[in-house]
């Protein structure tokens, strides 16, 4: 499952992400630049062109269909902690 946090500068994306990660055991907070860095510096598997190739596909999927198919949770009036809990509950089916 992909959880994408979007919002304006200062809206609480980073704080919400930090609070969300412990609520989702296998959470990975990463934008495309961070994913590229993690793949490049992966000590177990090492960098791989095939792994890099998927990043553009994921970005394209988000632009083409993922946003329409996604569940949108409006967190505009929630604190980061409340938003993290609401997102985790949705992901975990609660």
C-alpha positions as protocol buffer text, in pm:
chain_id: "A"
residue {
  index: 1
  type: UNK
  ca { x: 0 y: 0 z: 0 }
}
residue {
  index: 2
  type: UNK
  ca { x: 122 y: 348 z: -78 }
}
residue {
  index: 3
  type: UNK
  ca { x: 47 y: 629 z: 166 }
}
residue {
  index: 4
  type: UNK
  ca { x: 114 y: 969 z: 20 }
}
residue {
  index: 5
  type: UNK
  ca { x: 109 y: 1278 z: 241 }
}
residue {
  index: 6
  type: UNK
  ca { x: 48 y: 1599 z: 51 }
}
residue {
  index: 7
  type: UNK
  ca { x: 9 y: 1955 z: 165 }
}
residue {
  index: 8
  type: UNK
  ca { x: 155 y: 2301 z: 162 }
}
residue {
  index: 9
  type: UNK
  ca { x: 480 y: 2400 z: 329 }
}
residue {
  index: 10
  type: UNK
  ca { x: 435 y: 2382 z: 706 }
}
residue {
  index: 11
  type: UNK
  ca { x: 113 y: 2181 z: 694 }
}
residue {
  index: 12
  type: UNK
  ca { x: 259 y: 1901 z: 908 }
}
residue {
  index: 13
  type: UNK
  ca { x: 353 y: 1634 z: 652 }
}
residue {
  index: 14
  type: UNK
  ca { x: 688 y: 1551 z: 813 }
}
residue {
  index: 15
  type: UNK
  ca { x: 544 y: 1552 z: 1164 }
}
residue {
  index: 16
  type: UNK
  ca { x: 248 y: 1338 z: 1058 }
}
residue {
  index: 17
  type: UNK
  ca { x: 482 y: 1097 z: 881 }
}
residue {
  index: 18
  type: UNK
  ca { x: 701 y: 1062 z: 1188 }
}
residue {
  index: 19
  type: UNK
  ca { x: 395 y: 993 z: 1402 }
}
residue {
  index: 20
  type: UNK
  ca { x: 248 y: 754 z: 1145 }
}
residue {
  index: 21
  type: UNK
  ca { x: 554 y: 532 z: 1105 }
}
residue {
  index: 22
  type: UNK
  ca { x: 532 y: 364 z: 1449 }
}
residue {
  index: 23
  type: UNK
  ca { x: 161 y: 302 z: 1391 }
}
residue {
  index: 24
  type: UNK
  ca { x: 237 y: 107 z: 1072 }
}
residue {
  index: 25
  type: UNK
  ca { x: 501 y: -154 z: 1145 }
}
residue {
  index: 26
  type: UNK
  ca { x: 644 y: -167 z: 791 }
}
residue {
  index: 27
  type: UNK
  ca { x: 612 y: 201 z: 705 }
}
residue {
  index: 28
  type: UNK
  ca { x: 873 y: 360 z: 484 }
}
residue {
  index: 29
  type: UNK
  ca { x: 880 y: 737 z: 459 }
}
residue {
  index: 30
  type: UNK
  ca { x: 1044 y: 824 z: 130 }
}
residue {
  index: 31
  type: UNK
  ca { x: 999 y: 1055 z: -162 }
}
residue {
  index: 32
  type: UNK
  ca { x: 1154 y: 969 z: -498 }
}
residue {
  index: 33
  type: UNK
  ca { x: 1486 y: 1140 z: -414 }
}
residue {
  index: 34
  type: UNK
  ca { x: 1504 y: 953 z: -83 }
}
residue {
  index: 35
  type: UNK
  ca { x: 1423 y: 623 z: -253 }
}
residue {
  index: 36
  type: UNK
  ca { x: 1697 y: 684 z: -511 }
}
residue {
  index: 37
  type: UNK
  ca { x: 1942 y: 752 z: -226 }
}
residue {
  index: 38
  type: UNK
  ca { x: 1837 y: 435 z: -40 }
}
residue {
  index: 39
  type: UNK
  ca { x: 1873 y: 220 z: -351 }
}
residue {
  index: 40
  type: UNK
  ca { x: 2212 y: 374 z: -432 }
}
residue {
  index: 41
  type: UNK
  ca { x: 2340 y: 313 z: -78 }
}
residue {
  index: 42
  type: UNK
  ca { x: 2174 y: -26 z: -15 }
}
residue {
  index: 43
  type: UNK
  ca { x: 2445 y: -237 z: 150 }
}
residue {
  index: 44
  type: UNK
  ca { x: 2248 y: -563 z: 113 }
}
residue {
  index: 45
  type: UNK
  ca { x: 2138 y: -556 z: -250 }
}
residue {
  index: 46
  type: UNK
  ca { x: 2348 y: -272 z: -384 }
}
residue {
  index: 47
  type: UNK
  ca { x: 2233 y: -26 z: -651 }
}
residue {
  index: 48
  type: UNK
  ca { x: 2045 y: -176 z: -942 }
}
residue {
  index: 49
  type: UNK
  ca { x: 1923 y: -18 z: -1262 }
}
residue {
  index: 50
  type: UNK
  ca { x: 1609 y: -233 z: -1254 }
}
residue {
  index: 51
  type: UNK
  ca { x: 1522 y: -100 z: -908 }
}
residue {
  index: 52
  type: UNK
  ca { x: 1575 y: 257 z: -1024 }
}
residue {
  index: 53
  type: UNK
  ca { x: 1358 y: 191 z: -1330 }
}
residue {
  index: 54
  type: UNK
  ca { x: 1047 y: 133 z: -1118 }
}
residue {
  index: 55
  type: UNK
  ca { x: 1063 y: 477 z: -956 }
}
residue {
  index: 56
  type: UNK
  ca { x: 947 y: 652 z: -1272 }
}
residue {
  index: 57
  type: UNK
  ca { x: 664 y: 399 z: -1312 }
}
residue {
  index: 58
  type: UNK
  ca { x: 542 y: 473 z: -959 }
}
residue {
  index: 59
  type: UNK
  ca { x: 554 y: 846 z: -1023 }
}
residue {
  index: 60
  type: UNK
  ca { x: 368 y: 803 z: -1352 }
}
residue {
  index: 61
  type: UNK
  ca { x: 105 y: 583 z: -1184 }
}
residue {
  index: 62
  type: UNK
  ca { x: 44 y: 855 z: -928 }
}
residue {
  index: 63
  type: UNK
  ca { x: -7 y: 1113 z: -1202 }
}
residue {
  index: 64
  type: UNK
  ca { x: -225 y: 893 z: -1424 }
}
residue {
  index: 65
  type: UNK
  ca { x: -453 y: 682 z: -1204 }
}
residue {
  index: 66
  type: UNK
  ca { x: -341 y: 653 z: -842 }
}
residue {
  index: 67
  type: UNK
  ca { x: -480 y: 988 z: -731 }
}
residue {
  index: 68
  type: UNK
  ca { x: -822 y: 898 z: -871 }
}
residue {
  index: 69
  type: UNK
  ca { x: -817 y: 547 z: -721 }
}
residue {
  index: 70
  type: UNK
  ca { x: -686 y: 653 z: -382 }
}
residue {
  index: 71
  type: UNK
  ca { x: -876 y: 706 z: -64 }
}
residue {
  index: 72
  type: UNK
  ca { x: -843 y: 1072 z: 26 }
}
residue {
  index: 73
  type: UNK
  ca { x: -842 y: 1163 z: 393 }
}
residue {
  index: 74
  type: UNK
  ca { x: -891 y: 1532 z: 461 }
}
residue {
  index: 75
  type: UNK
  ca { x: -671 y: 1616 z: 757 }
}
residue {
  index: 76
  type: UNK
  ca { x: -687 y: 1994 z: 724 }
}
residue {
  index: 77
  type: UNK
  ca { x: -851 y: 2040 z: 1062 }
}
residue {
  index: 78
  type: UNK
  ca { x: -660 y: 1768 z: 1249 }
}
residue {
  index: 79
  type: UNK
  ca { x: -338 y: 1779 z: 1447 }
}
residue {
  index: 80
  type: UNK
  ca { x: -53 y: 1570 z: 1306 }
}
residue {
  index: 81
  type: UNK
  ca { x: -117 y: 1307 z: 1577 }
}
residue {
  index: 82
  type: UNK
  ca { x: -488 y: 1291 z: 1490 }
}
residue {
  index: 83
  type: UNK
  ca { x: -405 y: 1269 z: 1118 }
}
residue {
  index: 84
  type: UNK
  ca { x: -153 y: 989 z: 1178 }
}
residue {
  index: 85
  type: UNK
  ca { x: -408 y: 791 z: 1380 }
}
residue {
  index: 86
  type: UNK
  ca { x: -682 y: 840 z: 1117 }
}
residue {
  index: 87
  type: UNK
  ca { x: -448 y: 732 z: 835 }
}
residue {
  index: 88
  type: UNK
  ca { x: -324 y: 428 z: 1030 }
}
residue {
  index: 89
  type: UNK
  ca { x: -681 y: 325 z: 1112 }
}
residue {
  index: 90
  type: UNK
  ca { x: -773 y: 347 z: 744 }
}
residue {
  index: 91
  type: UNK
  ca { x: -469 y: 150 z: 629 }
}
residue {
  index: 92
  type: UNK
  ca { x: -526 y: -117 z: 894 }
}
residue {
  index: 93
  type: UNK
  ca { x: -899 y: -137 z: 822 }
}
residue {
  index: 94
  type: UNK
  ca { x: -1016 y: -10 z: 1159 }
}
